[in-house]
């Protein structure tokens, strides 16, 4: 029911910024919690940020608090991840995901729909 497409990835110098976008299909975008996750080579997929269906609640991984901001525009069926003060350890493939009323929005298991990812590379 939900298809997700990420965009905005690329190469950035340490200390720089990028904004990721995730465009969702369908008419029920406003009913889903949206999350961003990332996976570095040889590592597991980790939680980055999540935002509730109405945008009123947000969750962030400790590693990105104060640097990343998740937001959404339900009229555009789009969720964003603004990434500031990027560091080499942020290098990963970033995935957008959707979950319906997850009990724990930081857990990957609650997300039924996933985009194919976009590469973020931060150079030092």
Long-range contacts (C-beta under 8 A, 24 or more apart in sequence): 1-26, 1-28, 1-113, 2-26, 2-28, 2-29, 2-32, 2-98, 2-112, 2-113, 3-113, 4-96, 4-97, 4-98, 4-113, 4-114, 4-115, 5-96, 5-115, 5-116, 6-94, 6-95, 6-96, 6-115, 6-116, 6-117, 6-118, 7-118, 8-118, 9-94, 9-118, 9-119, 9-120, 10-119, 10-120, 10-121, 11-121, 11-122, 11-123, 12-86, 12-120, 12-121, 12-122, 12-123, 13-122, 13-123, 14-86, 14-87, 14-88, 14-122, 14-123, 14-124, 15-85, 15-86, 15-87, 16-86, 16-122, 17-82, 17-83, 17-84, 17-85, 17-86, 18-83, 18-86, 18-120, 19-80, 19-81, 19-82, 19-83, 20-80, 20-81, 20-83, 20-94, 20-96, 20-118, 20-120, 21-78, 21-79, 21-80, 22-78, 22-79, 22-80, 22-81, 22-96, 22-115, 23-76, 23-77, 23-78, 24-77, 24-78, 24-79, 24-98, 25-77, 26-77, 29-74, 29-77, 29-98, 30-54, 30-74, 31-100, 32-98, 32-99, 32-100, 32-113, 33-98, 33-99, 33-100, 33-101, 33-102, 33-105, 33-110, 34-70, 34-72, 34-79, 34-96, 34-97, 34-98, 34-99, 35-96, 35-97, 35-98, 35-99, 35-105, 35-106, 35-111, 36-70, 36-79, 36-81, 36-94, 36-95, 36-96, 36-97, 37-94, 37-95, 37-97, 37-108, 37-111, 38-90, 38-92, 38-93, 38-94, 38-95, 38-120, 39-92, 39-93, 39-95, 39-117, 40-91, 40-92, 40-93, 43-92, 45-95, 45-108, 47-106, 47-107, 47-108, 48-81, 48-94, 49-81, 50-102, 50-105, 50-106, 51-79, 52-105, 53-101, 59-105, 59-106, 61-106, 63-89, 64-90, 83-120, 86-120, 86-122, 87-122, 88-122, 88-123, 88-124, 89-122, 90-120, 90-122, 91-120, 91-121, 91-122, 92-119, 92-120, 93-117, 93-118, 93-119, 93-120, 94-118, 94-119, 94-120
